[in-house]
């Protein structure tokens, strides 16, 4: 789990660097929180297996078997983090094998 947290921190730092942002800068303003269709703040996760291992993604944090989840899923390859709410329709593939796995 510590390794996963380190990977997440590295990905976040890379994303900030790509956007020209520096956390050490006194004028740094963190990007706004992104929420899924359920209104829950998304947390970036790292795919752990398959051909997408190491690839960052955002997904509805509700359990997969929760019938109230919005099914949001999006690979986080430098997405626009300025959005405040992610549309539920953006990721109809959340429940299939591509979630954390090979598709996409």
QUILINCOR-V235876 format. One record per residue. N is the residue number from 1. RES is the residue in one small letter. D_FIRST is the distance of its C-alpha to the first C-alpha in Angstrom with 2 decimals. Layout:
BEGIN
((N;RES;D_FIRST) (N;RES;D_FIRST))
END
This chain:
BEGIN
((1;x;0.00) (2;x;3.79) (3;x;5.34) (4;x;5.01) (5;x;6.30) (6;x;8.66) (7;x;9.80) (8;x;10.57) (9;x;12.44) (10;x;14.26) (11;x;15.33) (12;x;16.54) (13;x;18.43) (14;x;19.94) (15;x;21.08) (16;x;22.65) (17;x;24.32) (18;x;25.70) (19;x;27.11) (20;x;28.68) (21;x;26.77) (22;x;25.72) (23;x;23.79) (24;x;25.94) (25;x;29.09) (26;x;30.86) (27;x;31.82) (28;x;28.28) (29;x;27.83) (30;x;24.42) (31;x;24.71) (32;x;25.43) (33;x;22.97) (34;x;23.15) (35;x;23.69) (36;x;23.98) (37;x;27.27) (38;x;26.30) (39;x;26.19) (40;x;22.51) (41;x;20.63) (42;x;18.41) (43;x;14.90) (44;x;14.07) (45;x;11.51) (46;x;11.15) (47;x;12.88) (48;x;11.20) (49;x;14.60) (50;x;18.32) (51;x;20.36) (52;x;18.30) (53;x;15.01) (54;x;13.65) (55;x;15.98) (56;x;15.20) (57;x;16.64) (58;x;17.66) (59;x;18.39) (60;x;19.94) (61;x;17.32) (62;x;19.60) (63;x;18.98) (64;x;20.57) (65;x;23.26) (66;x;24.28) (67;x;27.77) (68;x;27.71) (69;x;24.87) (70;x;26.27) (71;x;24.55) (72;x;23.61) (73;x;21.63) (74;x;21.93) (75;x;20.51) (76;x;19.83) (77;x;21.70) (78;x;23.32) (79;x;24.59) (80;x;26.91) (81;x;24.82) (82;x;28.14) (83;x;28.42) (84;x;27.88) (85;x;27.78) (86;x;26.76) (87;x;29.27) (88;x;28.42) (89;x;30.50) (90;x;28.42) (91;x;26.18) (92;x;27.99) (93;x;25.76) (94;x;22.74) (95;x;23.54) (96;x;24.26) (97;x;22.38) (98;x;21.77) (99;x;19.05) (100;x;15.96) (101;x;18.37) (102;x;21.43) (103;x;24.02) (104;x;24.80))
END
